[in-house]
């Protein structure tokens, strides 16, 4: 016969599951937000490459930031 699970063990299981699902949710949200921004990042990168090719880009002066 099995022994009943103690409250401490149940609590530990619940905490681990909560942490697992929170990490899983955070990863999904992060992936979603990146996908949402990815298209815009690609557009900006293409524009930057085009400006560099046309000679419109300037060397960044970090002292002016």
MIVEXPA-25822 format. One record per atom (N, C-alpha, C): residue in one letter; x, y, z. Coordinates in steps of 0.1 Angstrom, whole numbers, padded with zeros to 4 digits, always signed. Example, Ala and Ser with C-alpha at 12.3 -4.5 7.8 and 13.67 -1.06 7.14 Angstrom:
<rs>
A+0132-0057+0078 A+0123-0045+0078 A+0132-0033+0078 S+0128-0022+0071 S+0137-0011+0071 S+0129+0000+0079 
</rs>
This chain:
<rs>
X+0008-0012+0000 X+0000+0000+0000 X+0009+0013+0000 X+0004+0022-0007 X+0012+0035-0008 X+0009+0044+0004 X+0019+0051+0008 X+0017+0061+0019 X+0012+0074+0013 X+0004+0081+0020 X-0002+0094+0015 X+0009+0104+0013 X+0007+0113+0004 X+0017+0123+0001 X+0015+0134+0012 X+0026+0139+0018 X+0025+0149+0028 X+0022+0162+0022 X+0018+0171+0031 X+0015+0185+0026 X+0028+0192+0021 X+0039+0189+0027 X+0052+0195+0022 X+0055+0191+0008 X+0053+0178+0006 X+0056+0172-0008 X+0046+0178-0018 X+0034+0179-0014 X+0024+0185-0023 X+0027+0199-0026 X+0031+0206-0016 X+0034+0221-0018 X+0047+0222-0027 X+0056+0213-0025 X+0068+0213-0034 X+0065+0210-0048 X+0056+0201-0050 X+0052+0197-0064 X+0045+0209-0070 X+0036+0215-0063 X+0028+0227-0068 X+0038+0238-0072 X+0047+0241-0063 X+0057+0252-0066 X+0065+0249-0078 X+0070+0237-0079 X+0077+0233-0091 X+0069+0235-0104 X+0057+0230-0104 X+0048+0231-0115 X+0045+0246-0119 X+0043+0254-0108 X+0041+0268-0111 X+0053+0275-0117 X+0065+0271-0112 X+0077+0277-0118 X+0079+0272-0133 X+0076+0259-0135 X+0077+0254-0148 X+0068+0261-0158 X+0056+0263-0154 X+0046+0269-0163 X+0049+0284-0165 X+0054+0290-0155 X+0057+0304-0156 X+0069+0306-0165 X+0079+0298-0164 X+0090+0298-0174 X+0086+0295-0188 X+0077+0285-0189 X+0072+0282-0203 X+0064+0294-0209 X+0055+0300-0201 X+0048+0312-0205 X+0057+0323-0209 X+0068+0326-0201 X+0077+0336-0204 X+0084+0334-0217 X+0088+0321-0219 X+0095+0318-0232 X+0085+0320-0244 X+0073+0316-0243 X+0063+0318-0253 X+0061+0332-0256 X+0060+0340-0246 X+0057+0355-0247 X+0069+0361-0254 X+0081+0357-0249 X+0093+0363-0255 X+0094+0360-0270 X+0091+0347-0274 X+0091+0343-0288 X+0081+0351-0296 X+0069+0353-0290 X+0059+0360-0297 X+0063+0375-0299 X+0068+0381-0289 X+0072+0395-0290 X+0083+0397-0300 X+0093+0387-0300 X+0104+0388-0310 X+0098+0386-0324 X+0089+0377-0326 X+0083+0375-0340 X+0076+0387-0344 X+0069+0393-0335 X+0061+0405-0338 X+0071+0417-0342 X+0082+0418-0336 X+0092+0429-0339 X+0101+0425-0351 X+0103+0412-0354 X+0112+0407-0363 X+0111+0414-0377 X+0098+0415-0382 X+0096+0421-0395 X+0101+0435-0396 X+0098+0443-0385 X+0103+0457-0385 X+0118+0457-0384 X+0124+0448-0377 X+0139+0448-0376 X+0145+0445-0390 X+0139+0436-0397 X+0144+0433-0410 X+0143+0445-0420 X+0132+0452-0419 X+0130+0464-0427 X+0140+0475-0424 X+0142+0477-0411 X+0152+0487-0407 X+0166+0483-0411 X+0169+0470-0410 X+0183+0466-0414 X+0184+0468-0430 X+0174+0465-0437 X+0175+0467-0452 X+0177+0481-0455 X+0170+0490-0448 X+0171+0504-0451 X+0185+0509-0447 X+0191+0504-0436 X+0204+0508-0432 X+0214+0503-0443 X+0213+0491-0447 X+0222+0486-0458 X+0221+0494-0470 X+0209+0498-0474 X+0207+0506-0486 X+0214+0520-0484 X+0212+0526-0473 X+0219+0539-0470 X+0234+0538-0470 X+0239+0527-0465 X+0253+0525-0465 X+0258+0523-0480 X+0251+0515-0488 X+0255+0513-0502 X+0254+0526-0510 X+0245+0535-0506 X+0243+0548-0513 X+0252+0559-0508 X+0260+0555-0498 X+0270+0565-0492 X+0263+0575-0483 X+0251+0573-0478 X+0243+0582-0470 X+0247+0580-0455 X+0253+0569-0452 X+0255+0565-0438 X+0268+0573-0433 X+0268+0577-0420 X+0279+0583-0414 X+0284+0575-0403 X+0297+0576-0400 X+0304+0569-0389 X+0298+0575-0376 X+0294+0566-0367 X+0288+0570-0355 X+0298+0577-0345 X+0295+0588-0341 X+0303+0595-0331 X+0297+0592-0317 X+0304+0584-0310 X+0298+0579-0297 X+0299+0591-0287 X+0306+0601-0289 X+0307+0613-0280 X+0294+0621-0281 X+0287+0620-0292 X+0275+0628-0294 X+0262+0621-0289 X+0264+0609-0284 X+0252+0602-0279 X+0247+0607-0266 
</rs>
